[in-house]
């Protein structure tokens, strides 16, 4: 046991000491970069103007040398500070100054790429530069920190993320596509670089401890290490497996349910779907509803959680209090989860074939016929028209989007 613990401690040896991180001055670098961008960029420029030879030799190279000197002195937060300033400039929504701010943001991204390439030959430094969560108020005047705490109502977050997270938020696509950044991203994905993002909004918050960034050594790691379940490549396989199991249980619950009671198949689906829903709610709580809702598949997960909660409440209420309308409505809500309601196509009460329904859907997609609206109530008096209207809106939106994309590419 002592040997196993020593191996585990050696495996998780941090790449950069936490005391050293707290001593690195970050706030003065942020303000210096902001002053440089405001000083040297005083007019909006076209996107390709920063690549012109005169600007490269008169502006970019001197600034790159200036920031490289700071990096050589041991301050590895320059890349993070540059990207943070890019995010700051992109927040400008004033119609008069937004063009100028976008040019300054582009300058910060180019300088961040150059600063990152400075560490391209050292994988250790790349991991530190891109994944370390730097304290933004480190090195700031106590008056500034006090004023910031007052404005934040004593809920001041000194760590707002790392360079990769800020690059994603600021949509620094050129920075993310660089080879050094992709090397670190691939290392995190495969688990060679063990990194866990900090979060202060998780349901079970563990911000009191900070897991150090380290390289994974399979020779020193224990045989069964549950921390490997957090590796993105492993999590993607687990999420796919969970979805397949949930889908199979959903089909069985929909096909073999008993209207007057909750049988074993339906109970297993309820328990498993409850765990799936709690996982999605925890992710939503951790990342925030605005960030979580931007993902396409996250929108489907959110719809599933909403329909599942409605189904389970109605179903349990109807069975416990012997309310037939609640029991049947719960099953109808469960059927809404299936996009085409394929388990019920062969048993729909309206008696229409699959081909007939597909033909109505094709007519609605091209706007040729509205027979689907006329017969929607035959499937269900309430949910039938709702599903048909939703399909019509989504299909027309897709058709218009395709036509606009084709026209724009000509």
C-alpha positions in Angstrom: 0.0 0.0 0.0 2.7 2.6 0.8 4.4 1.8 -2.5 1.2 2.2 -4.4 0.5 5.5 -2.7 4.0 6.7 -3.5 3.6 5.7 -7.2 0.3 7.5 -7.3 1.8 10.7 -5.8 4.6 10.5 -8.2 2.2 10.2 -11.1 0.3 13.2 -10.0 3.4 15.4 -9.4 2.4 18.9 -10.6 4.1 20.4 -13.5 4.1 23.8 -11.9 4.1 24.5 -8.1 1.0 26.3 -6.9 3.1 28.7 -4.9 5.0 29.6 -8.0 1.7 30.2 -9.9 0.5 32.6 -7.3 3.7 34.6 -7.4 3.6 35.2 -11.1 2.3 38.7 -11.9 -0.7 38.5 -14.2 -2.6 41.7 -13.7 0.2 44.1 -14.8 0.7 42.1 -18.0 -3.0 42.3 -18.8 -3.0 46.0 -18.4 0.3 46.4 -20.4 -1.2 44.5 -23.4 -4.4 46.5 -23.3 -2.4 49.8 -23.3 -0.2 48.5 -26.2 -3.2 47.5 -28.3 -5.0 50.9 -27.7 -1.8 52.8 -28.4 -0.7 51.1 -31.6 -4.1 50.4 -33.2 -6.1 53.7 -33.5 -8.1 52.9 -36.6 -10.1 49.9 -37.8 -8.2 47.8 -40.4 -9.3 45.1 -42.8 -8.8 41.5 -41.7 -5.7 41.0 -43.9 -4.1 44.3 -43.0 -2.2 42.9 -40.0 -0.4 40.5 -42.3 0.9 43.3 -44.5 4.8 43.5 -44.5 4.9 47.1 -43.3 2.7 46.3 -40.2 4.5 43.0 -39.6 8.0 44.7 -39.4 7.0 47.9 -37.7 4.4 46.6 -35.2 4.1 42.9 -34.8 7.8 41.9 -34.6 8.7 44.6 -32.0 5.7 43.6 -29.8 6.5 39.9 -30.2 10.1 40.5 -29.1 8.8 42.5 -26.1 6.5 39.7 -24.9 9.0 37.0 -25.6 11.4 38.8 -23.2 8.7 38.6 -20.6 8.3 34.9 -21.2 12.0 34.3 -21.0 12.0 35.9 -17.6 9.7 33.0 -16.4 6.3 34.5 -16.8 4.2 31.9 -18.6 0.9 33.8 -18.4 1.5 36.0 -21.5 -0.6 33.8 -23.8 -3.5 33.8 -21.4 -3.3 37.6 -21.0 -3.3 38.2 -24.7 -6.4 36.0 -25.2 -8.1 37.6 -22.2 -7.6 41.0 -23.9 -9.0 39.6 -27.1 -12.2 38.6 -25.3 -12.3 42.0 -23.7 -12.1 43.9 -27.0 -14.7 41.6 -28.6 -17.2 42.5 -25.9 -17.5 46.0 -27.4 -21.0 46.3 -28.9 -20.8 50.0 -29.7 -21.5 50.5 -33.4 -19.0 53.3 -33.6 -16.0 51.6 -31.9 -16.8 47.9 -32.6 -14.7 47.9 -35.8 -11.7 49.3 -34.0 -12.1 46.8 -31.1 -12.2 43.9 -33.6 -8.9 45.0 -35.1 -7.3 45.2 -31.6 -8.7 41.7 -30.9 -7.2 40.4 -34.1 -3.8 41.9 -33.0 -4.1 40.1 -29.7 -4.7 36.8 -31.4 -1.7 37.1 -33.7 0.5 38.0 -30.8 -0.9 35.1 -28.8 0.0 32.7 -31.7 3.5 34.1 -31.8 3.9 33.8 -28.0 2.6 30.2 -28.1 5.1 29.2 -30.9 7.8 30.4 -28.5 7.1 27.2 -26.5 6.4 24.9 -29.4 9.5 22.8 -28.9 8.7 22.0 -25.2 5.6 20.0 -24.5 5.9 20.6 -20.8 5.8 24.4 -21.3 2.9 24.1 -23.8 0.8 22.2 -21.3 1.5 24.8 -18.6 0.9 27.8 -20.8 -2.5 26.5 -22.2 -4.0 24.7 -19.2 -2.9 26.6 -16.1 -5.7 28.7 -14.5 -3.9 32.0 -13.7 -5.1 34.3 -10.9 -5.9 37.5 -12.9 -5.5 39.8 -9.9 -2.0 38.5 -9.0 0.3 41.5 -8.8 -2.5 44.0 -8.7 -2.6 47.0 -6.4 -4.6 46.3 -3.2 -6.8 49.2 -4.0 -7.8 47.6 -7.3 -8.5 44.3 -5.7 -10.7 46.0 -3.0 -12.7 47.9 -5.6 -13.2 44.7 -7.6 -14.5 42.9 -4.5 -16.9 45.7 -3.8 -18.2 45.6 -7.4 -18.6 41.9 -7.2 -20.3 41.9 -3.8 -17.4 40.0 -2.2 -17.9 37.2 -4.7 -14.7 37.8 -6.7 -13.4 35.0 -8.9 -9.6 35.4 -9.2 -9.4 32.5 -11.7 -11.6 32.9 -14.8 -10.2 30.0 -16.8 -7.1 29.1 -18.8 -5.8 30.0 -22.2 -7.7 27.2 -24.1 -11.0 28.1 -22.4 -10.6 31.8 -23.1 -9.6 31.0 -26.8 -12.9 29.1 -27.1 -15.0 31.8 -25.6 -13.4 34.5 -27.7 -13.6 32.3 -30.8 -9.9 32.5 -31.6 -10.1 29.9 -34.4 -6.7 30.7 -35.8 -5.1 30.2 -32.4 -6.9 26.9 -31.8 -5.9 25.6 -35.2 -2.2 26.1 -34.6 -0.1 22.9 -34.3 1.1 23.6 -30.7 -2.4 24.1 -29.4 -3.7 21.0 -31.2 -0.8 19.0 -29.7 -2.1 19.9 -26.2 -5.7 19.4 -27.1 -4.9 15.9 -28.5 -2.9 15.1 -25.3 -5.9 16.1 -23.1 -8.3 14.1 -25.3 -6.2 10.9 -25.2 -5.4 11.3 -21.5 -1.6 11.8 -21.9 -2.1 15.2 -20.2 -4.3 14.9 -17.1 -6.2 18.1 -16.7 -9.5 19.0 -15.0 -11.2 22.3 -15.6 -12.0 24.4 -12.5 -15.6 25.1 -11.8 -17.2 27.2 -9.1 -20.8 26.4 -10.1 -20.9 22.6 -9.9 -23.5 20.9 -7.8 -20.8 19.2 -5.6 -18.2 22.0 -5.6 -14.6 20.9 -5.0 -12.9 24.3 -5.6 -11.2 24.0 -2.2 -8.8 21.6 -3.9 -7.0 22.1 -7.3 -5.9 19.0 -9.1 -2.4 19.6 -10.5 -1.7 19.3 -14.2 0.5 16.3 -14.9 1.5 13.8 -17.5 0.0 10.4 -17.2 2.6 7.6 -16.7 0.9 4.2 -17.3 3.9 2.4 -15.8 3.5 4.1 -12.4 -0.3 4.4 -12.4 -2.4 1.9 -10.4 -4.1 -0.9 -12.3 -7.7 0.4 -11.5 -7.7 4.2 -11.5 -11.1 5.8 -11.4 -9.6 9.1 -12.3 -9.2 7.8 -15.9 -12.9 7.9 -16.3 -12.6 11.7 -16.7 -10.4 11.3 -19.8 -12.5 12.8 -22.7 -11.8 9.8 -25.0 -13.1 7.4 -22.3 -16.0 9.6 -21.4 -17.1 9.8 -25.1 -17.3 6.0 -25.2 -19.2 5.9 -21.9 -21.6 8.5 -23.0 -22.3 6.6 -26.2 -22.8 3.4 -24.3 -25.1 5.1 -21.8 -27.2 6.5 -24.7 -27.5 3.1 -26.3 -28.7 1.5 -23.1 -31.1 4.4 -22.5 -32.5 4.1 -26.0 -33.0 0.3 -25.6 -34.8 0.8 -22.3 -36.9 3.5 -23.8 -38.1 1.3 -26.6 -38.9 -1.5 -24.1 -40.7 0.8 -21.7 -42.8 2.3 -24.6 -43.7 -1.1 -26.1 -44.3 -3.2 -23.0 -45.8 -0.7 -20.5 -48.9 -1.5 -18.6 -51.5 1.4 -18.6 -52.7 0.7 -15.1 -49.4 0.2 -13.3 -45.6 0.7 -13.5 -44.0 -2.7 -14.4 -40.4 -3.8 -14.0 -39.3 -2.7 -17.5 -40.8 0.8 -17.0 -39.3 1.1 -13.5 -35.8 0.3 -14.8 -36.2 2.9 -17.5 -37.3 5.5 -15.0 -34.3 4.9 -12.7 -31.8 4.9 -15.5 -33.3 7.9 -17.2 -33.3 9.7 -13.8 -29.5 9.2 -13.6 -29.1 10.4 -17.2 -31.2 13.5 -16.4 -29.2 14.3 -13.3 -26.0 14.1 -15.2 -27.3 16.6 -17.8 -28.6 19.0 -15.1 -25.2 18.8 -13.3 -23.5 19.7 -16.6 -25.9 22.6 -17.2 -25.3 23.8 -13.6 -21.5 23.6 -14.1 -21.2 25.4 -17.4 -24.3 27.7 -17.3 -27.5 27.5 -19.3 -26.2 30.0 -21.9 -23.1 28.0 -22.7 -24.8 24.6 -22.4 -27.7 25.6 -24.7 -25.4 26.5 -27.6 -24.6 22.9 -28.3 -27.0 21.2 -30.8 -27.0 17.9 -29.0 -27.3 19.6 -25.7 -30.6 21.0 -26.9 -31.9 17.5 -27.6 -30.7 16.4 -24.1 -32.5 19.4 -22.5 -35.7 18.5 -24.4 -35.3 14.9 -23.2 -34.9 15.9 -19.6 -38.0 18.1 -19.8 -40.2 15.4 -21.4 -38.9 12.8 -19.0 -39.8 14.9 -16.0 -43.2 15.6 -17.4 -43.7 11.9 -18.1 -42.5 10.6 -14.8 -44.6 13.1 -12.8 -47.8 12.4 -14.7 -47.2 8.7 -14.7 -46.4 8.3 -11.0 -49.3 10.7 -10.1 -51.7 8.7 -12.2 -50.7 5.3 -10.8 -50.6 6.4 -7.2 -53.9 8.4 -7.2 -55.6 6.2 -9.7 -56.1 8.9 -12.4 -56.5 7.3 -15.8 -56.0 10.6 -17.7 -52.7 11.2 -16.0 -51.5 7.6 -16.7 -52.3 7.8 -20.4 -51.0 11.4 -20.8 -47.7 10.3 -19.2 -47.3 7.5 -21.8 -48.1 10.1 -24.6 -45.4 12.4 -23.2 -43.0 9.4 -23.3 -43.8 8.8 -26.9 -42.9 12.4 -27.8 -39.3 11.5 -27.1 -39.2 9.4 -30.2 -38.8 11.9 -33.1 -40.8 9.7 -35.6 -42.7 7.8 -32.9 -41.6 4.6 -34.8 -42.7 2.1 -32.1 -46.3 3.3 -32.6 -46.4 3.7 -36.4 -47.7 0.1 -36.9 -50.3 0.6 -34.2 -51.4 4.3 -34.6 -55.1 4.7 -34.0 -55.5 6.7 -37.2 -54.6 3.6 -39.3 -52.3 5.4 -41.8 -49.3 3.6 -43.3 -45.7 4.7 -43.0 -45.6 5.7 -46.6 -48.7 7.9 -46.3 -47.3 9.7 -43.3 -43.9 10.1 -45.1 -45.7 11.6 -48.1 -47.5 14.2 -45.9 -44.2 15.1 -44.3 -42.6 15.5 -47.7 -45.5 17.8 -48.8 -45.0 19.9 -45.7 -41.3 20.1 -46.3 -41.7 21.6 -49.8 -44.9 23.5 -48.9 -47.1 21.6 -51.5 -50.0 20.3 -49.4 -51.4 20.7 -45.9 -53.0 17.3 -45.5 -50.8 16.6 -42.6 -52.4 19.4 -40.6 -55.9 18.2 -41.5 -55.2 14.7 -40.2 -53.0 15.7 -37.2 -55.8 15.3 -34.7 -56.3 11.7 -35.8 -53.0 10.7 -34.2 -53.6 12.6 -31.0 -56.1 15.4 -30.2 -53.4 17.5 -28.4 -49.9 16.3 -29.3 -50.8 15.6 -33.0 -51.2 19.2 -34.1 -48.3 20.3 -31.9 -45.9 17.8 -33.5 -47.0 18.7 -37.0 -46.6 22.4 -36.5 -43.2 21.9 -34.9 -42.1 19.7 -37.8 -43.3 22.3 -40.3 -41.4 25.1 -38.6 -38.2 23.1 -38.4 -38.4 21.7 -42.0 -39.1 25.2 -43.5 -36.2 26.6 -41.5 -33.9 23.9 -42.8 -35.0 24.4 -46.4 -34.5 28.2 -46.2 -31.1 27.7 -44.5 -30.0 25.3 -47.3 -31.1 27.7 -50.1 -29.4 30.7 -48.4 -26.1 28.7 -48.1 -26.3 27.6 -51.7 -26.9 31.2 -52.8 -24.1 32.5 -50.6 -21.5 30.1 -52.0 -22.2 31.1 -55.7 
